[in-house]
Amino acid sequence: MLVRLNVIDREGKTTALDIEEDTTIRDAIEEKLSPDNYGVCGGNCACGTCHALVTPSDFEKLKAAEEDEISTLKEAAIKPTTHSRLGCQIELKKEHNNITVTIAPD
């Protein structure tokens, strides 16, 4: 099943991506958009470069962040907010269809 992911890049351009279910947000963005300095650790929750800002109305659709993700956001992400998540930690499911994320500044 395909899931729609709306991505706002660092220049403010919105792109709609149709991604296979169970793909992480990090992998979807890396594969389709290939932004510079993004997902550097390969999806291992270590670098914070796949930091994404989730639209507040979509944030509640996601499962809660685990301790490793919270720690990496605090230590490595640039200016995390209450709606920050690491793209490598979110596998897209059908209930996430049409969510919007903004790639955080690098």
Backbone as CSV, one residue per row, in Angstrom:
resi,resn,N_x,N_y,N_z,CA_x,CA_y,CA_z,C_x,C_y,C_z
1,MET,0.834,-1.192,0.000,0.000,0.000,0.000,0.871,1.245,0.000
2,LEU,0.476,2.232,-0.780,1.204,3.492,-0.818,0.636,4.469,0.208
3,VAL,1.546,5.216,0.828,1.189,6.235,1.805,1.707,7.566,1.264
4,ARG,0.879,8.610,1.314,1.282,9.940,0.853,1.997,10.664,1.994
5,LEU,3.198,11.164,1.687,3.990,11.966,2.615,4.236,13.306,1.949
6,ASN,3.810,14.384,2.587,4.043,15.737,2.085,5.283,16.288,2.779
7,VAL,6.271,16.683,1.992,7.544,17.140,2.537,7.788,18.579,2.123
8,ILE,8.065,19.423,3.110,8.470,20.802,2.854,9.981,20.840,3.034
9,ASP,10.708,21.173,1.958,12.170,21.150,2.036,12.704,22.422,2.693
10,ARG,14.016,22.514,2.783,14.653,23.640,3.484,14.474,24.967,2.753
11,GLU,14.044,24.933,1.501,13.779,26.162,0.745,12.300,26.523,0.768
12,GLY,11.468,25.682,1.414,10.046,25.969,1.523,9.188,25.339,0.437
13,LYS,9.790,24.536,-0.440,9.046,23.877,-1.520,8.386,22.604,-0.986
14,THR,7.099,22.419,-1.304,6.368,21.231,-0.879,6.339,20.205,-2.004
15,THR,6.663,18.959,-1.651,6.630,17.851,-2.598,5.810,16.730,-1.984
16,ALA,4.887,16.167,-2.749,4.096,15.020,-2.301,4.786,13.751,-2.776
17,LEU,5.073,12.849,-1.840,5.728,11.585,-2.158,4.773,10.442,-1.861
18,ASP,4.653,9.501,-2.782,3.883,8.288,-2.543,4.875,7.180,-2.243
19,ILE,4.807,6.682,-1.006,5.827,5.793,-0.455,5.188,4.488,-0.012
20,GLU,5.924,3.394,-0.165,5.444,2.106,0.335,5.308,2.144,1.855
21,GLU,4.226,1.565,2.352,4.014,1.447,3.790,5.225,0.755,4.414
22,ASP,5.555,1.114,5.650,6.683,0.592,6.440,8.035,1.202,6.071
23,THR,8.063,2.133,5.105,9.284,2.876,4.799,9.413,3.979,5.834
24,THR,10.630,4.271,6.289,10.789,5.374,7.238,10.733,6.699,6.496
25,ILE,10.372,7.733,7.237,10.368,9.076,6.667,11.760,9.425,6.167
26,ARG,12.776,9.065,6.918,14.160,9.338,6.522,14.482,8.701,5.175
27,ASP,14.150,7.423,5.020,14.461,6.723,3.771,13.671,7.300,2.597
28,ALA,12.417,7.659,2.827,11.590,8.233,1.767,12.183,9.550,1.268
29,ILE,12.563,10.417,2.193,13.122,11.720,1.818,14.476,11.545,1.148
30,GLU,15.311,10.692,1.701,16.643,10.457,1.129,16.533,9.892,-0.293
31,GLU,15.651,8.926,-0.494,15.505,8.281,-1.795,14.910,9.211,-2.851
32,LYS,13.900,9.977,-2.479,13.175,10.783,-3.459,13.725,12.198,-3.640
33,LEU,14.263,12.787,-2.574,14.688,14.188,-2.633,16.191,14.400,-2.472
34,SER,16.881,13.495,-1.801,18.337,13.549,-1.584,18.866,14.903,-1.128
35,PRO,18.322,15.465,-0.033,18.850,16.753,0.435,20.264,16.611,0.996
36,ASP,21.034,17.685,0.915,22.388,17.691,1.477,22.327,17.547,2.990
37,ASN,23.329,16.883,3.562,23.484,16.739,5.010,22.202,16.239,5.672
38,TYR,21.635,15.177,5.120,20.389,14.617,5.639,20.555,13.117,5.848
39,GLY,20.189,12.645,7.025,20.228,11.203,7.299,21.626,10.621,7.229
40,VAL,22.603,11.375,7.691,24.012,11.027,7.536,24.375,9.681,8.170
41,CYS,23.776,9.332,9.293,24.150,8.079,9.980,23.477,6.850,9.371
42,GLY,22.684,7.048,8.321,22.056,5.916,7.652,20.820,5.380,8.341
43,GLY,20.252,6.157,9.243,19.024,5.718,9.905,19.250,5.004,11.222
44,ASN,20.368,5.289,11.882,20.713,4.614,13.129,20.441,5.433,14.386
45,CYS,19.679,6.513,14.258,19.299,7.345,15.407,20.509,7.899,16.145
46,ALA,21.542,8.277,15.371,22.780,8.709,15.998,23.186,10.147,15.700
47,CYS,22.697,10.733,14.585,23.260,12.022,14.178,22.296,13.203,14.249
48,GLY,21.001,12.951,14.201,20.022,14.029,14.252,19.809,14.761,12.943
49,THR,20.481,14.351,11.859,20.359,15.093,10.603,19.074,14.778,9.830
50,CYS,18.300,13.789,10.276,16.995,13.532,9.650,15.872,14.177,10.469
51,HIS,16.244,15.155,11.265,15.308,15.917,12.088,14.226,16.521,11.196
52,ALA,12.982,16.247,11.554,11.847,16.782,10.812,10.859,17.405,11.783
53,LEU,10.220,18.456,11.339,9.173,19.122,12.119,7.839,18.634,11.584
54,VAL,7.088,17.976,12.424,5.811,17.388,12.015,4.707,18.410,12.251
55,THR,3.828,18.574,11.275,2.692,19.483,11.419,1.934,19.093,12.691
56,PRO,1.615,20.073,13.561,0.970,19.743,14.843,-0.239,18.816,14.733
57,SER,-1.094,19.001,13.750,-2.280,18.141,13.624,-1.911,16.710,13.242
58,ASP,-0.734,16.519,12.650,-0.280,15.174,12.288,0.561,14.529,13.385
59,PHE,1.133,15.356,14.253,2.034,14.855,15.291,1.353,13.816,16.182
60,GLU,0.090,14.039,16.498,-0.648,13.127,17.388,-0.915,11.769,16.746
61,LYS,-0.741,11.643,15.433,-0.938,10.365,14.739,0.251,9.421,14.932
62,LEU,1.374,9.974,15.375,2.602,9.190,15.511,2.694,8.533,16.874
63,LYS,3.368,7.374,16.918,3.618,6.760,18.220,4.638,7.629,18.956
64,ALA,4.635,7.536,20.260,5.525,8.363,21.072,6.992,8.048,20.771
65,ALA,7.830,9.065,20.869,9.269,8.881,20.668,9.846,8.049,21.807
66,GLU,10.792,7.182,21.468,11.478,6.379,22.486,12.678,7.149,23.014
67,GLU,13.257,6.660,24.085,14.326,7.370,24.785,15.535,7.681,23.896
68,ASP,15.946,6.738,23.039,17.088,6.991,22.138,16.822,8.188,21.233
69,GLU,15.617,8.254,20.686,15.264,9.357,19.794,15.237,10.677,20.550
70,ILE,14.643,10.685,21.721,14.577,11.902,22.535,15.981,12.397,22.852
71,SER,16.858,11.484,23.211,18.235,11.828,23.538,18.969,12.415,22.326
72,THR,18.826,11.780,21.163,19.491,12.287,19.958,18.945,13.650,19.566
73,LEU,17.628,13.840,19.668,17.053,15.153,19.363,17.650,16.230,20.267
74,LYS,17.766,15.937,21.555,18.297,16.919,22.506,19.767,17.215,22.252
75,GLU,20.542,16.179,21.923,21.991,16.331,21.814,22.481,16.748,20.431
76,ALA,21.782,16.332,19.367,22.331,16.521,18.030,21.490,17.368,17.078
77,ALA,20.207,17.437,17.289,19.346,18.176,16.356,19.479,19.682,16.585
78,ILE,19.304,20.440,15.504,19.372,21.900,15.591,17.981,22.429,15.936
79,LYS,17.900,23.112,17.065,16.667,23.758,17.535,15.426,22.856,17.490
80,PRO,15.452,21.726,18.203,14.256,20.882,18.231,13.083,21.603,18.898
81,THR,11.868,21.246,18.467,10.657,21.830,19.023,9.803,20.709,19.614
82,THR,8.638,21.059,20.120,7.740,20.041,20.671,7.185,19.133,19.581
83,HIS,7.316,19.530,18.309,6.823,18.714,17.201,7.963,18.139,16.362
84,SER,9.157,18.056,16.960,10.316,17.492,16.281,10.335,15.977,16.419
85,ARG,10.723,15.313,15.354,10.948,13.868,15.367,12.130,13.572,14.446
86,LEU,12.719,12.408,14.631,13.744,11.941,13.712,13.071,11.074,12.664
87,GLY,13.299,11.401,11.406,12.666,10.670,10.318,13.012,9.193,10.304
88,CYS,14.186,8.839,10.808,14.602,7.430,10.809,13.814,6.588,11.812
89,GLN,13.101,7.223,12.704,12.378,6.498,13.755,10.884,6.371,13.476
90,ILE,10.429,6.877,12.332,8.998,6.823,12.019,8.780,6.007,10.752
91,GLU,8.209,4.824,10.926,7.817,4.016,9.768,6.412,4.447,9.361
92,LEU,6.261,4.759,8.093,4.967,5.216,7.598,3.955,4.068,7.548
93,LYS,2.802,4.314,8.112,1.692,3.355,8.133,0.484,4.011,7.478
94,LYS,-0.545,3.220,7.198,-1.724,3.770,6.521,-2.363,4.904,7.312
95,GLU,-2.278,4.866,8.644,-2.864,5.938,9.454,-2.070,7.247,9.355
96,HIS,-0.870,7.181,8.751,-0.051,8.378,8.545,-0.296,8.992,7.177
97,ASN,-1.194,8.419,6.384,-1.430,8.907,5.027,-1.705,10.413,5.024
98,ASN,-0.961,11.111,4.158,-1.126,12.542,3.930,-0.577,13.416,5.064
99,ILE,0.336,12.896,5.887,0.952,13.761,6.895,1.956,14.686,6.220
100,THR,2.253,15.783,6.898,3.197,16.772,6.379,4.333,16.962,7.371
101,VAL,5.555,16.928,6.832,6.752,17.192,7.635,7.605,18.239,6.926
102,THR,8.333,19.004,7.726,9.279,19.976,7.201,10.680,19.523,7.579
103,ILE,11.564,19.460,6.597,12.957,19.109,6.879,13.561,20.263,7.674
104,ALA,14.117,19.945,8.834,14.687,20.967,9.710,15.967,21.553,9.107
105,PRO,16.312,22.769,9.499,17.554,23.384,8.998,18.760,22.533,9.352
106,ASP,19.798,22.619,8.514,21.031,21.875,8.832,22.116,22.805,9.311
